[in-house]
C-alpha cells in the first residue's frame, strides 16, 4: 500500500492546507491508501464548502482531475493521523509568524513530529500490510530523515511548470524534494551523454508541449518580472534570500543606471493576497491575457522560482532564476548545444506527464529506479498520447463551433427579416454589378 502524508500545520488559516492534494491522491490511489494527515482533511465536503474552500468547487475539481468524495468514502479510509498536539506545539514555537513554522516543517528535523510519524507508520503497517512508498506534496525534513532511516521511498509531487490549456500538463515527481532540494541536477549529471536526437532541434520541445495557438509577436519590453505567491515554499524556503520587492528594486536600479531599458513589465501572481499599488515610471503592470503573451512581450524574464521560467525556455527567452530551482542546471550551461541537451532532460526526463504520474503502476515502476533512457521513452509516449487527446479535443471544439454557426445561418435564412430584405439584397447586387467604374 501507499501512504500519503499531508501536514495539518495551520500556517494558512486552516488545518488542511493541502486539501486538494488530499482529494487528488484519494482519486488516483484509492481507498487502499493509508493517510497520515489530520482530522480536518476528512470533514464532509459540505463543511468545506460552507467555509468557502476553493478546493471543493466542482470546476476546480474537474480542472485538477479529482472527484469530491462522499462522507461514506471518507469514513472508510485508513487513517493514522498525527495528533493535533504535535502541530499545535510546532505552531506555538513561532507564535506570531506562521510562515516561520512552515519553514521549520520544511527544513528542520522536529523530534515530536518524528515520533508521531514513526507511530503512524507502525499503525499503518500492522497486520500483513506494508508501506511501499510515502507520497506527499511538501518538503518535510523530519519525514525525509525517517524515510532514509527506514529505506522507504518518499515521492514528492507538485504541479509541473507546464499546465493546460496552453501546454500539456506536467507533474513534478521527485524522490528528494519539491521546489527546493530536488534531484533534477544530480539526475542530469548521473545520466551522462543521454542521446537527445531530434529533441535538440530548436523548437522541437515547444512543438511537443504547446497546445494553444502561438501567434508570433515582437517583444516590446527588454525585461519582465514574474512574481509569486508569498506563502509558497518557493519563496519561504528556497528563495536564496530574494524576494519580490527586492527584484522590483533591482530592476529599478538597472533602469536608472542604463543597463536595462524601461519600463519593466511586472506580472503579479493571480493567487497573491496582495495587489500591486501605483508603480514608478521604471515599472509597468503587465495586463497580458495570459502568461504566454506576457513572456512573448519580454526579451528576458526575472523570477525567484516561478514556473514561468520553464515556459520562457520553450519560447527561447532568456531567464534569470534567483531561487533554488530544479531547472537551474539548464540555465547554467555554457553553450547552446549543452543547454539544449539539458533542457531535453528537464522536460522529457525530470517532468512527468500529469496523467501518467498518478498511476500506481508508474509509481511502482519508478521505485525500481529504471534507466533514464527508459524513463524518457515512457514519458515521451505519455506526452504523445496527451497531445493526441488535446488535438482531438480542439478538433471537436472547432466542429462544435462550425455546427453552431451553420445552425445560426440556417435560422437567419429562414427568418422573416431575411425574406423581407430579399429585394434590397437583389437591388444591392444589381447596383454593384452595373455601377460605372470609379
Secondary structure, 3 states (H helix, E strand, C coil): CEEEECCCCCCCCCCCCCHHHHHHHHHHHCCCCEEECCHHHHCCHHHHHHCCCHHHCHHHHHHHCCCCCCHHHHHHCEECCCCHHHHHHHHHCCCCCHHHHHHHHHHCCCHHHHHHHHHHHHHHCCCCCCCCEEEECCCCHHHHHHHHHHCCEEEEEEECCCCCCCECCEEEEECCCCCCCCCHHHHHHHHCCCCCHHHHCCCHHHHHHECCCCCCCCCCEEEEEECCCCCCHHHHCCCCCCCHHHHHHHHHHHHHCCCCCCCEEEECCCCCCCCCCCCCCCEEECCCCCHHHHHHCEEEEEECCCCHHHHHHHCCCEEEECCCCCCHHHHCCCCHHHHHHHHHHHHHHHEEEHHHHCCHHHHHHHHCCCCHHHHHHHHHHHHHHHHHHHHHHHHHHHHHHHHHHHHHHHHHHCCHHHHHCHHHHHHHHHHHHHCCCC
